[in-house]
Amino acid sequence: MRIDVWLWAVRLFKSRSASATALRAGRVRVDGVVVKASYQVKPGDRVTWREPLRERDVEVVELVPKRVGAPLAVKAYLDHSPPLPTREAQLEVGVRDRGTGRPTKRQRREISRLRGR
């Protein structure tokens, strides 16, 4: 089964075109290797990609031929992702005083390091 279809069918991406776009951009990896949308996924594969708030890591348990409801979709993969950061933790990182101007290159690197990128 194609990985772009599987990611959409188990509701990890909102649309198939969104999953295909992420794959085309090289953001999705299977077992550590960047793959294309036509890659044939199989049970046991580890699929990873970066979302705005965290790194997602899921293991394929079963292949579903078409988009299914949320209760069935959860059974198709094991989620090894870290939990979402708390709201307080999100607000702590990268807060700058208003009116201090654009950050320097060094400050931008520090902000990126703190955000985990």
All heavy atoms as an XYZ file, in Angstrom:
942
protein
N       0.839     -1.172      0.000
C       0.000      0.000      0.000
C       0.890      1.243      0.000
O       1.891      1.292      0.709
C      -0.892     -0.029      1.236
C      -1.601      1.246      1.512
S      -2.748      1.083      2.849
C      -4.180      1.659      2.033
N       0.492      2.260     -0.769
C       1.255      3.500     -0.856
C       1.245      4.221      0.485
O       0.242      4.258      1.183
C       0.649      4.414     -1.914
C       0.845      3.924     -3.330
C       0.073      4.807     -4.294
N       0.444      6.201     -4.197
C       1.154      6.859     -5.115
N       1.556      6.232     -6.192
N       1.441      8.139     -4.959
N       2.390      4.814      0.825
C       2.496      5.475      2.127
C       1.629      6.723      2.212
O       1.053      7.008      3.265
C       3.967      5.798      2.480
C       4.031      6.268      3.924
C       4.540      6.807      1.529
C       5.397      6.295      4.496
N       1.476      7.465      1.112
C       0.629      8.659      1.187
C      -0.826      8.287      1.451
O      -1.520      8.955      2.219
C       0.771      9.517     -0.073
C       0.336      8.815     -1.346
O       0.313      7.575     -1.375
O       0.026      9.520     -2.324
N      -1.289      7.209      0.878
C      -2.656      6.743      1.104
C      -2.803      6.230      2.531
O      -3.801      6.524      3.208
C      -3.037      5.645      0.087
C      -4.411      5.078      0.391
C      -2.979      6.182     -1.323
N      -1.817      5.495      3.021
C      -1.902      4.954      4.374
C      -1.933      6.069      5.423
O      -2.737      6.028      6.359
C      -0.738      4.001      4.652
C      -0.832      3.350      5.985
C      -1.569      2.246      6.302
C      -0.201      3.772      7.190
N      -1.422      1.966      7.640
C      -0.586      2.880      8.212
C       0.661      4.807      7.518
C      -0.145      3.003      9.518
C       1.103      4.931      8.823
C       0.704      4.037      9.808
N      -1.065      7.074      5.281
C      -1.046      8.189      6.227
C      -2.387      8.912      6.262
O      -2.853      9.327      7.324
C       0.072      9.171      5.867
C       1.490      8.693      6.141
C       2.499      9.632      5.498
C       1.739      8.570      7.623
N      -3.024      9.042      5.116
C      -4.337      9.686      5.046
C      -5.423      8.753      5.594
O      -6.297      9.190      6.341
C      -4.623     10.080      3.599
C      -6.044     10.436      3.342
C      -6.667     11.595      3.693
C      -7.013      9.635      2.679
N      -7.969     11.559      3.290
C      -8.214     10.360      2.658
C      -6.994      8.373      2.094
C      -9.375      9.878      2.073
C      -8.147      7.891      1.520
C      -9.315      8.633      1.514
N      -5.354      7.471      5.264
C      -6.392      6.518      5.662
C      -6.465      6.332      7.174
O      -7.549      6.126      7.723
C      -6.167      5.177      4.973
N      -5.329      6.417      7.866
C      -5.341      6.244      9.328
C      -5.393      7.591     10.046
O      -5.126      7.678     11.241
C      -4.134      5.408      9.818
C      -4.214      4.004      9.284
C      -2.827      6.065      9.475
N      -5.737      8.633      9.297
C      -6.022      9.962      9.855
C      -4.828     10.649     10.508
O      -4.977     11.402     11.460
C      -7.199      9.893     10.819
C      -8.463      9.438     10.150
C      -9.622      9.332     11.104
N     -10.830      9.036     10.373
C     -11.696      9.952      9.937
N     -11.478     11.215     10.172
N     -12.766      9.599      9.267
N      -3.631     10.380     10.024
C      -2.460     11.091     10.524
C      -2.268     12.408      9.770
O      -1.624     13.316     10.278
C      -1.222     10.209     10.408
C      -1.248      8.977     11.326
C      -0.116      8.037     10.995
C      -1.204      9.395     12.770
N      -2.828     12.492      8.556
C      -2.866     13.719      7.785
C      -4.314     13.985      7.403
O      -5.087     13.051      7.185
C      -1.999     13.610      6.520
C      -0.539     13.799      6.779
C       0.257     12.733      7.151
C       0.047     15.045      6.648
C       1.609     12.895      7.390
C       1.398     15.223      6.885
C       2.182     14.145      7.267
N      -4.670     15.256      7.317
C      -6.058     15.633      7.069
C      -6.519     15.266      5.660
O      -7.680     14.936      5.443
C      -6.223     17.135      7.297
C      -7.637     17.595      7.320
C      -7.726     19.022      7.771
C      -9.175     19.454      7.897
N      -9.286     20.797      8.454
N      -5.608     15.337      4.692
C      -5.954     14.997      3.318
C      -4.805     14.226      2.682
O      -3.663     14.285      3.146
C      -6.254     16.254      2.511
O      -5.090     17.021      2.351
N      -5.142     13.530      1.599
C      -4.103     12.777      0.905
C      -3.110     13.722      0.255
O      -1.909     13.452      0.213
C      -4.737     11.871     -0.142
C      -3.712     11.016     -0.842
C      -4.342     10.040     -1.782
N      -3.313      9.368     -2.554
C      -3.558      8.638     -3.622
N      -4.786      8.459     -4.030
N      -2.575      8.076     -4.275
N      -3.589     14.858     -0.228
C      -2.670     15.817     -0.846
C      -1.717     16.404      0.187
O      -0.561     16.686     -0.125
C      -3.446     16.929     -1.552
O      -4.215     17.662     -0.641
N      -2.168     16.559      1.431
C      -1.273     17.053      2.490
C      -0.173     16.041      2.781
O       0.988     16.405      2.970
C      -2.062     17.358      3.756
N      -0.537     14.761      2.811
C       0.486     13.736      3.046
C       1.448     13.651      1.863
O       2.651     13.512      2.046
C      -0.159     12.379      3.325
O      -0.831     11.880      2.193
N       0.929     13.763      0.647
C       1.782     13.719     -0.539
C       2.726     14.927     -0.575
O       3.895     14.804     -0.961
C       0.936     13.677     -1.808
N       2.245     16.092     -0.138
C       3.084     17.289     -0.109
C       4.231     17.124      0.887
O       5.372     17.483      0.601
C       2.234     18.521      0.262
O       1.196     18.662     -0.694
C       3.078     19.779      0.294
N       3.930     16.571      2.063
C       4.970     16.332      3.063
C       5.999     15.328      2.549
O       7.204     15.479      2.773
C       4.350     15.844      4.363
N       5.535     14.302      1.856
C       6.448     13.313      1.293
C       7.307     13.928      0.190
O       8.508     13.674      0.111
C       5.658     12.121      0.754
C       5.112     11.202      1.843
C       3.903     10.462      1.354
C       6.194     10.249      2.287
N       6.693     14.742     -0.670
C       7.418     15.373     -1.753
C       8.494     16.319     -1.224
O       9.564     16.465     -1.819
C       6.446     16.149     -2.644
C       6.842     16.182     -4.085
C       5.811     16.834     -4.992
N       4.478     16.250     -4.873
C       3.398     16.906     -4.412
N       3.483     18.154     -4.043
N       2.233     16.301     -4.337
N       8.224     16.952     -0.084
C       9.179     17.887      0.512
C      10.299     17.171      1.258
O      11.245     17.812      1.722
C       8.451     18.834      1.458
N      10.203     15.854      1.410
C      11.251     15.092      2.084
C      11.145     15.117      3.593
O      12.131     14.889      4.292
N       9.969     15.415      4.133
C       9.796     15.501      5.583
C       9.472     14.169      6.235
O       9.589     14.034      7.438
C       8.683     16.494      5.895
C       9.018     17.895      5.514
C       7.991     18.873      6.045
N       8.261     20.185      5.518
C       7.475     20.809      4.652
N       6.364     20.255      4.260
N       7.809     21.996      4.205
N       9.028     13.198      5.449
C       8.616     11.906      6.000
C       9.711     10.880      5.741
O      10.232     10.772      4.635
C       7.280     11.448      5.373
C       6.850     10.103      5.937
C       6.200     12.497      5.605
N      10.024     10.119      6.791
C      11.040      9.073      6.684
C      10.445      7.733      7.104
O       9.635      7.678      8.021
C      12.233      9.376      7.588
C      12.960     10.645      7.236
C      14.033     10.959      8.265
N      14.740     12.175      7.933
C      15.863     12.202      7.231
N      16.414     11.084      6.825
N      16.440     13.348      6.952
N      10.875      6.687      6.442
C      10.490      5.324      6.818
C      11.767      4.599      7.185
O      12.672      4.471      6.356
C       9.748      4.598      5.679
C       9.454      3.165      6.064
C       8.468      5.324      5.337
N      11.853      4.166      8.427
C      13.055      3.505      8.944
C      14.306      4.347      8.704
O      15.369      3.838      8.363
C      13.214      2.113      8.340
C      12.076      1.179      8.734
O      11.562      1.322      9.861
O      11.700      0.313      7.915
N      14.173      5.666      8.835
C      15.299      6.578      8.725
C      15.653      7.019      7.323
O      16.597      7.776      7.131
N      14.898      6.591      6.317
C      15.194      6.920      4.927
C      14.055      7.774      4.371
O      12.887      7.429      4.510
C      15.351      5.638      4.083
C      15.625      5.982      2.627
C      16.441      4.759      4.651
N      14.406      8.890      3.716
C      13.394      9.727      3.077
C      12.794      8.943      1.910
O      13.526      8.362      1.106
C      14.020     11.053      2.571
C      13.002     11.874      1.816
C      14.584     11.840      3.735
N      11.453      8.937      1.820
C      10.781      8.143      0.786
C       9.852      9.024     -0.041
O       9.491     10.119      0.351
C       9.980      6.977      1.404
C      10.899      5.982      2.072
C       8.938      7.496      2.375
N       9.458      8.499     -1.191
C       8.494      9.164     -2.059
C       7.087      8.704     -1.694
O       6.901      7.741     -0.947
C       8.773      8.814     -3.520
C      10.083      9.346     -4.046
C      10.230      8.990     -5.509
C      11.525      9.532     -6.079
N      11.655      9.229     -7.507
N       6.092      9.370     -2.262
C       4.696      9.047     -1.973
C       4.316      7.653     -2.459
O       3.393      7.029     -1.918
C       3.771     10.078     -2.614
N       5.011      7.124     -3.435
C       4.674      5.817     -3.983
C       5.321      4.660     -3.219
O       5.130      3.498     -3.588
C       5.089      5.739     -5.448
O       6.494      5.904     -5.554
N       6.064      4.948     -2.159
C       6.717      3.897     -1.381
C       5.663      2.933     -0.839
O       4.625      3.341     -0.319
C       7.500      4.519     -0.220
C       8.190      3.516      0.661
C       9.412      2.977      0.300
C       7.616      3.106      1.855
C      10.053      2.053      1.106
C       8.240      2.177      2.665
C       9.459      1.655      2.285
O      10.085      0.733      3.090
N       5.933      1.643     -0.940
C       5.005      0.621     -0.468
C       5.297      0.317      0.994
O       6.310     -0.301      1.329
C       5.136     -0.661     -1.304
C       4.755     -0.478     -2.762
C       3.277     -0.168     -2.921
O       2.420     -0.810     -2.337
N       2.989      0.845     -3.727
N       4.411      0.775      1.864
C       4.580      0.581      3.295
C       4.086     -0.814      3.666
O       3.190     -1.368      3.020
C       3.835      1.699      4.075
C       2.345      1.548      3.974
C       4.258      1.737      5.506
N       4.686     -1.383      4.709
C       4.300     -2.732      5.162
C       4.297     -2.756      6.686
O       4.921     -1.900      7.333
C       5.243     -3.778      4.597
C       6.688     -3.564      4.941
C       7.587     -4.474      4.150
C       9.046     -4.230      4.424
N       9.535     -2.918      4.111
N       3.600     -3.680      7.295
C       3.582     -3.753      8.762
C       4.995     -3.907      9.320
O       5.824     -4.629      8.770
C       2.744     -5.004      9.047
C       1.857     -5.122      7.854
C       2.683     -4.651      6.690
N       5.269     -3.171     10.399
C       6.586     -3.194     11.018
C       7.434     -1.982     10.677
O       8.444     -1.738     11.333
N       7.064     -1.219      9.654
C       7.816     -0.010      9.284
C       7.617      1.076     10.334
O       6.543      1.215     10.906
C       7.348      0.522      7.928
C       7.852     -0.309      6.759
O       8.777     -1.115      6.963
O       7.318     -0.133      5.654
N       8.677      1.868     10.586
C       8.599      3.028     11.492
C       8.582      4.285     10.633
O       9.521      4.539      9.881
C       9.797      3.082     12.430
C       9.889      1.970     13.450
C       8.925      2.132     14.609
N       9.243      3.198     15.506
C       9.755      3.053     16.709
N      10.021      1.846     17.166
N       9.978      4.086     17.482
N       7.524      5.061     10.737
C       7.346      6.274      9.946
C       7.516      7.472     10.871
O       6.881      7.541     11.919
C       5.945      6.299      9.289
C       5.786      7.527      8.424
C       5.706      5.039      8.481
N       8.392      8.417     10.495
C       8.636      9.608     11.307
C       8.500     10.860     10.457
O       8.813     10.847      9.269
C      10.042      9.586     11.937
O      11.007      9.497     10.895
C      10.216      8.434     12.890
N       8.013     11.922     11.070
C       7.954     13.244     10.449
C       7.833     14.283     11.536
O       7.537     13.988     12.674
C       6.808     13.354      9.438
C       5.443     13.362     10.029
C       4.687     14.452     10.322
C       4.665     12.235     10.418
N       3.484     14.071     10.865
C       3.443     12.712     10.932
C       4.873     10.860     10.379
C       2.454     11.876     11.406
C       3.873     10.027     10.853
C       2.694     10.531     11.347
N       8.092     15.531     11.167
C       8.078     16.639     12.126
C       6.793     17.441     11.970
O       6.455     17.869     10.880
C       9.282     17.544     11.896
C       9.333     18.728     12.808
C      10.521     18.596     13.738
N      10.615     19.769     14.590
C      10.305     19.739     15.874
N       9.912     18.638     16.436
N      10.415     20.825     16.602
N       6.081     17.626     13.073
C       4.921     18.502     13.128
C       5.359     19.793     13.806
O       6.435     19.843     14.400
C       3.784     17.835     13.903
C       3.116     16.725     13.136
C       1.929     16.130     13.854
O       1.720     16.427     15.053
O       1.209     15.350     13.219
N       4.550     20.841     13.764
C       4.981     22.109     14.370
C       5.360     22.013     15.845
O       6.276     22.692     16.279
C       3.762     23.010     14.190
C       3.063     22.469     13.006
C       3.297     20.986     13.028
N       4.701     21.164     16.619
C       4.977     21.113     18.054
C       5.818     19.929     18.499
O       6.327     19.918     19.615
C       3.654     21.091     18.831
C       2.783     22.332     18.673
C       1.483     22.153     19.432
C       3.521     23.571     19.139
N       5.951     18.909     17.665
C       6.702     17.725     18.088
C       7.091     16.855     16.899
O       6.625     17.038     15.788
C       5.891     16.900     19.071
C       4.639     16.297     18.450
C       3.890     15.459     19.444
N       2.604     15.079     18.880
C       1.863     14.135     19.363
N       2.242     13.470     20.419
N       0.708     13.834     18.809
N       7.928     15.897     17.181
C       8.348     14.887     16.208
C       7.385     13.705     16.332
O       7.147     13.204     17.432
C       9.774     14.439     16.521
C      10.346     13.437     15.567
C      10.916     14.071     14.316
O      11.216     15.268     14.325
O      11.054     13.336     13.328
N       6.797     13.272     15.227
C       5.876     12.133     15.252
C       6.629     10.881     14.839
O       7.421     10.885     13.908
C       4.709     12.350     14.291
C       3.746     13.436     14.673
C       2.988     13.169     15.970
N       2.289     11.934     16.041
C       0.993     11.763     15.786
N       0.263     12.785     15.433
N       0.445     10.580     15.898
N       6.364      9.787     15.535
C       6.996      8.502     15.270
C       5.939      7.427     15.451
O       5.475      7.194     16.558
C       8.166      8.290     16.235
C       8.890      6.979     16.006
O       8.658      6.339     14.965
O       9.687      6.602     16.876
N       5.534      6.784     14.341
C       4.510      5.749     14.412
C       5.023      4.477     13.751
O       5.844      4.516     12.843
C       3.185      6.193     13.750
C       2.579      7.367     14.474
C       3.364      6.505     12.301
N       4.530      3.355     14.248
C       4.872      2.052     13.687
C       3.635      1.481     13.018
O       2.554      1.466     13.607
C       5.349      1.115     14.791
C       5.743     -0.249     14.300
C       6.223     -1.143     15.435
O       6.493     -0.633     16.528
O       6.303     -2.361     15.203
N       3.788      1.008     11.794
C       2.669      0.448     11.041
C       2.328     -0.920     11.623
O       3.183     -1.796     11.724
C       3.024      0.302      9.541
C       1.876     -0.310      8.772
C       3.436      1.638      8.965
N       1.067     -1.105     12.016
C       0.605     -2.383     12.544
C      -0.201     -3.126     11.491
O      -0.001     -4.320     11.281
C      -0.252     -2.179     13.825
C      -0.867     -3.483     14.282
C       0.586     -1.561     14.915
N      -1.116     -2.411     10.817
C      -1.903     -3.043      9.766
C      -2.172     -2.057      8.645
O      -2.112     -0.844      8.844
C      -3.211     -3.608     10.303
C      -4.265     -2.593     10.628
C      -5.557     -3.233     11.089
O      -5.637     -3.582     12.267
O      -6.466     -3.359     10.252
N      -2.428     -2.582      7.475
C      -2.733     -1.765      6.311
C      -4.244     -1.679      6.156
O      -4.935     -2.692      6.242
C      -2.112     -2.379      5.056
C      -0.608     -2.615      5.119
C      -0.135     -3.300      3.851
C       0.131     -1.311      5.322
N      -4.733     -0.474      5.965
C      -6.167     -0.282      5.760
C      -6.379      0.197      4.327
O      -5.727      1.131      3.884
C      -6.760      0.707      6.784
C      -6.787      0.100      8.156
C      -5.997      2.003      6.821
N      -7.293     -0.439      3.580
C      -7.440     -0.118      2.157
C      -8.079      1.231      1.868
O      -7.861      1.800      0.808
C      -8.322     -1.249      1.631
C      -9.057     -1.741      2.829
C      -8.144     -1.533      3.994
N      -8.875      1.752      2.809
C      -9.518      3.051      2.595
C      -9.617      3.779      3.926
O      -9.394      3.202      4.989
C     -10.903      2.890      1.974
C     -11.849      2.063      2.806
C     -13.178      1.887      2.112
C     -14.108      1.057      2.995
N     -15.412      0.928      2.415
N      -9.976      5.058      3.883
C     -10.069      5.876      5.091
C     -11.129      5.293      6.025
O     -12.232      4.981      5.610
C     -10.420      7.305      4.723
C     -10.255      8.267      5.887
C     -10.247      9.681      5.357
N     -10.252     10.678      6.399
C      -9.186     11.323      6.843
N      -8.009     11.035      6.339
N      -9.274     12.241      7.764
N     -10.739      5.158      7.294
C     -11.629      4.554      8.282
C     -11.884      5.540      9.417
O     -11.216      6.567      9.532
C     -11.024      3.246      8.847
C     -10.944      2.179      7.781
C      -9.667      3.491      9.455
N     -12.828      5.201     10.274
C     -13.145      6.040     11.423
C     -12.000      6.061     12.422
O     -11.115      5.197     12.422
N     -12.039      7.036     13.307
C     -10.961      7.235     14.275
C     -10.709      6.011     15.161
O      -9.553      5.654     15.399
C     -11.237      8.471     15.113
N     -11.756      5.336     15.696
C     -11.481      4.169     16.544
C     -10.744      3.051     15.803
O      -9.882      2.382     16.373
C     -12.869      3.700     16.985
C     -13.734      4.906     16.869
C     -13.188      5.674     15.704
N     -11.059      2.844     14.537
C     -10.358      1.816     13.754
C      -8.974      2.290     13.318
O      -8.039      1.491     13.223
C     -11.183      1.439     12.522
C     -12.514      0.745     12.800
C     -13.272      0.550     11.498
C     -12.284     -0.574     13.495
N      -8.841      3.588     13.056
C      -7.559      4.128     12.608
C      -6.499      3.990     13.688
O      -5.335      3.709     13.393
C      -7.723      5.592     12.213
N      -6.865      4.174     14.947
C      -5.899      4.078     16.052
C      -5.321      2.672     16.159
O      -4.173      2.502     16.559
C      -6.577      4.512     17.369
C      -5.681      4.267     18.555
C      -6.970      5.969     17.301
N      -6.097      1.669     15.766
C      -5.628      0.280     15.840
C      -4.654     -0.073     14.720
O      -3.996     -1.106     14.782
C      -6.822     -0.670     15.778
C      -7.735     -0.541     16.967
C      -8.930     -1.455     16.836
C      -9.886     -1.238     17.996
N     -11.103     -2.047     17.845
N      -4.531      0.779     13.713
C      -3.675      0.487     12.561
C      -2.220      0.882     12.777
O      -1.369      0.560     11.956
C      -4.214      1.187     11.320
N      -1.917      1.589     13.888
C      -0.537      1.999     14.146
C      -0.289      2.101     15.643
O      -1.210      2.230     16.432
C      -0.213      3.326     13.461
C      -1.023      4.508     13.945
C      -0.606      5.270     15.021
C      -2.212      4.857     13.326
C      -1.348      6.357     15.467
C      -2.959      5.937     13.754
C      -2.518      6.682     14.827
O      -3.259      7.745     15.260
N       1.006      2.014     16.005
C       1.443      2.253     17.382
C       2.167      3.592     17.397
O       3.100      3.808     16.623
C       2.403      1.157     17.855
C       1.813     -0.224     18.062
C       2.926     -1.208     18.379
C       0.797     -0.186     19.174
N       1.753      4.468     18.278
C       2.340      5.801     18.350
C       3.467      5.812     19.374
O       3.240      5.606     20.557
C       1.265      6.821     18.716
C       1.692      8.240     18.444
O       2.855      8.447     18.041
O       0.860      9.141     18.617
N       4.695      6.048     18.917
C       5.868      6.119     19.786
C       6.312      7.567     19.987
O       7.414      7.816     20.456
C       7.027      5.318     19.187
C       6.723      3.865     19.002
N       6.620      2.992     20.043
C       6.482      3.145     17.877
C       6.335      1.783     19.575
N       6.246      1.847     18.257
N       5.465      8.514     19.625
C       5.802      9.937     19.711
C       5.822     10.401     21.161
O       5.059      9.902     21.981
C       4.770     10.771     18.960
O       4.640     10.330     17.643
N       6.673     11.381     21.462
C       6.626     11.967     22.804
C       5.318     12.732     22.971
O       4.724     13.174     21.987
C       7.833     12.904     22.834
C       8.122     13.195     21.409
C       7.691     11.988     20.630
N       4.858     12.909     24.206
C       3.597     13.634     24.405
C       3.736     15.104     24.002
O       4.844     15.656     23.957
C       3.338     13.494     25.909
C       4.661     13.195     26.501
C       5.447     12.461     25.455
N       2.601     15.726     23.729
C       2.603     17.151     23.392
C       3.133     17.957     24.564
O       2.822     17.657     25.714
C       1.184     17.619     23.068
C       0.656     17.271     21.693
C      -0.841     17.558     21.612
C       1.392     18.053     20.634
N       3.924     19.001     24.289
C       4.400     19.843     25.387
C       3.230     20.617     26.005
O       2.259     20.928     25.327
C       5.399     20.784     24.719
C       5.072     20.749     23.278
C       4.443     19.422     23.007
N       3.354     20.911     27.289
C       2.304     21.665     27.959
C       2.261     23.087     27.429
O       3.222     23.584     26.840
C       2.544     21.700     29.477
O       3.782     22.370     29.714
C       2.577     20.311     30.067
N       1.172     23.742     27.650
C       1.003     25.121     27.168
C       2.043     26.055     27.795
O       2.570     26.939     27.127
C      -0.395     25.607     27.490
C      -0.733     26.921     26.882
C      -2.131     26.836     26.287
N      -2.516     28.059     25.655
C      -2.450     28.270     24.358
N      -1.992     27.325     23.572
N      -2.834     29.406     23.840
N       2.350     25.846     29.072
C       3.341     26.677     29.743
C       4.726     26.490     29.126
O       5.478     27.442     28.954
C       3.398     26.368     31.241
C       2.140     26.730     32.003
C       1.021     25.708     31.831
O       1.325     24.533     31.569
O      -0.145     26.103     31.926
N       5.071     25.261     28.800
C       6.375     24.981     28.198
C       6.484     25.616     26.814
O       7.554     26.077     26.413
C       6.605     23.484     28.108
N       5.378     25.646     26.073
C       5.390     26.266     24.751
C       5.611     27.768     24.855
O       6.304     28.355     24.028
C       4.061     26.018     24.035
C       3.832     24.595     23.634
C       2.454     24.417     23.015
O       1.849     25.368     22.549
N       1.961     23.201     23.022
N       5.029     28.398     25.864
C       5.139     29.838     26.008
C       6.514     30.274     26.505
O       6.947     31.386     26.229
C       4.061     30.356     26.963
C       2.629     30.180     26.468
C       1.647     30.620     27.550
C       2.395     30.959     25.194
N       7.210     29.410     27.248
C       8.525     29.753     27.789
C       9.575     29.926     26.697
O      10.416     30.807     26.772
C       9.013     28.650     28.733
C       8.293     28.574     30.041
C       8.783     27.394     30.862
O       9.715     26.688     30.407
O       8.241     27.173     31.934
N       9.545     29.092     25.701
C      10.602     29.039     24.704
C      10.450     30.151     23.671
O       9.402     30.347     23.092
C      10.578     27.671     23.983
C      11.664     27.604     22.928
C      10.761     26.562     24.996
N      11.513     30.891     23.461
C      11.565     31.863     22.388
C      10.797     33.149     22.631
O      10.474     33.826     21.669
N      10.522     33.499     23.866
C       9.808     34.745     24.134
C      10.810     35.891     24.151
O      11.826     35.833     24.838
C       9.045     34.662     25.480
C       8.399     35.985     25.817
C       8.016     33.559     25.424
N      10.528     36.938     23.376
C      11.413     38.097     23.307
C      10.654     39.317     23.794
O       9.448     39.422     23.638
C      11.882     38.331     21.878
C      12.804     37.235     21.373
C      13.243     37.493     19.942
N      13.653     38.846     19.650
C      14.877     39.327     19.857
N      15.785     38.567     20.382
N      15.169     40.576     19.541
N      11.378     40.232     24.354
C      10.773     41.482     24.795
C      10.316     42.295     23.586
O      11.009     42.348     22.568
C      11.764     42.305     25.617
C      12.118     41.634     26.937
O      11.237     40.917     27.459
O      13.239     41.830     27.428
N       9.172     42.906     23.729
C       8.618     43.712     22.651
C       9.491     44.955     22.422
O       9.926     45.593     23.367
C       7.204     44.125     23.017
C       6.444     44.733     21.888
C       4.960     44.759     22.234
N       4.200     45.472     21.245
C       3.781     44.957     20.102
N       4.066     43.703     19.825
N       3.086     45.667     19.255
N       9.758     45.242     21.152
C      10.523     46.434     20.806
C      12.027     46.244     20.798
O      12.774     47.207     20.663
N      12.517     45.014     20.947
C      13.963     44.786     20.963
C      14.538     44.648     19.562
O      15.746     44.536     19.402
C      14.316     43.522     21.772
O      13.623     42.410     21.217
C      13.960     43.697     23.231
N      13.671     44.633     18.553
C      14.154     44.553     17.177
C      14.328     43.127     16.713
O      14.043     42.168     17.420
N      14.819     43.005     15.515
C      15.025     41.703     14.902
C      16.189     40.991     15.583
O      17.221     41.609     15.854
C      15.308     41.906     13.425
C      15.444     40.633     12.662
C      15.598     40.918     11.194
N      15.873     39.679     10.496
C      16.116     39.595      9.219
N      16.124     40.676      8.477
N      16.360     38.435      8.662
N      16.050     39.663     15.838
C      17.157     38.951     16.479
C      18.363     38.820     15.542
O      18.214     38.730     14.330
C      16.572     37.578     16.799
C      15.382     37.432     15.948
C      14.886     38.800     15.637
N      19.538     38.790     16.143
C      20.755     38.595     15.365
C      20.849     37.140     14.947
O      20.069     36.293     15.396
C      21.998     38.961     16.198
O      22.083     38.058     17.308
C      21.933     40.397     16.692
N      21.800     36.831     14.101
C      21.969     35.459     13.641
C      22.256     34.528     14.820
O      21.726     33.425     14.904
C      23.109     35.393     12.628
C      23.264     34.060     11.960
C      24.271     34.145     10.838
C      24.308     32.868     10.035
N      25.231     32.982      8.899
N      23.073     34.993     15.745
C      23.399     34.195     16.932
C      22.145     33.945     17.777
O      21.909     32.833     18.245
C      24.455     34.923     17.748
C      24.892     34.175     18.974
C      25.952     34.952     19.702
N      26.495     34.205     20.809
C      27.425     34.653     21.612
N      27.933     35.857     21.420
N      27.867     33.922     22.602
N      21.331     34.990     17.957
C      20.105     34.834     18.734
C      19.119     33.901     18.036
O      18.439     33.105     18.692
C      19.461     36.199     18.970
C      20.257     37.080     19.903
C      19.754     38.519     19.901
O      19.120     38.962     18.953
N      20.073     39.241     20.968
N      19.034     33.968     16.708
C      18.149     33.068     15.968
C      18.574     31.620     16.153
O      17.744     30.726     16.297
C      18.132     33.432     14.484
C      17.353     34.684     14.178
C      17.047     34.828     12.700
N      18.158     34.583     11.808
C      18.966     35.519     11.312
N      18.783     36.779     11.646
N      19.930     35.198     10.487
N      19.888     31.369     16.133
C      20.384     30.007     16.342
C      20.044     29.507     17.742
O      19.674     28.364     17.948
C      21.894     29.965     16.133
C      22.283     30.053     14.688
C      23.765     29.987     14.541
N      24.139     30.048     13.128
C      25.329     30.419     12.701
N      26.273     30.760     13.571
N      25.605     30.440     11.421
N      20.163     30.385     18.740
C      19.819     30.002     20.112
C      18.337     29.708     20.252
O      17.948     28.745     20.923
C      20.223     31.112     21.082
C      21.713     31.247     21.266
C      22.102     32.457     22.119
O      21.198     33.182     22.576
O      23.311     32.657     22.305
N      17.505     30.500     19.603
C      16.056     30.266     19.631
C      15.739     28.923     18.973
O      14.954     28.131     19.506
C      15.302     31.413     18.941
C      15.399     32.690     19.796
C      13.842     31.053     18.713
C      14.917     33.930     19.071
N      16.360     28.635     17.839
C      16.137     27.359     17.171
C      16.597     26.197     18.016
O      15.931     25.165     18.101
C      16.883     27.317     15.824
O      16.335     28.260     14.943
N      17.733     26.353     18.685
C      18.244     25.298     19.560
C      17.280     25.047     20.719
O      16.995     23.905     21.061
C      19.626     25.665     20.084
C      20.282     24.575     20.920
C      21.663     24.990     21.418
N      21.694     26.298     22.046
C      21.292     26.532     23.295
N      20.807     25.569     24.033
N      21.372     27.748     23.809
N      16.748     26.108     21.315
C      15.811     25.955     22.412
C      14.509     25.293     21.979
O      13.897     24.553     22.739
C      15.497     27.321     23.046
C      16.618     27.926     23.879
C      16.259     29.358     24.266
C      16.870     27.095     25.115
N      14.095     25.558     20.758
C      12.859     24.955     20.243
C      13.072     23.516     19.804
O      12.120     22.833     19.461
C      12.313     25.779     19.077
C      11.732     27.093     19.536
C      11.123     27.832     18.385
N      10.486     29.045     18.862
C      10.124     30.025     18.080
N      10.302     29.959     16.774
N       9.555     31.102     18.591
N      14.306     23.072     19.769
C      14.591     21.687     19.425
C      14.707     21.419     17.944
O      14.488     20.327     17.492
N      15.072     22.425     17.186
C      15.188     22.244     15.719
C      16.608     22.177     15.306
O      17.511     22.557     15.907
C      14.507     23.387     15.008
C      13.025     23.367     15.257
C      12.344     24.439     14.475
N      10.944     24.433     14.833
C      10.130     25.438     14.613
N      10.574     26.506     14.044
N       8.889     25.370     14.968
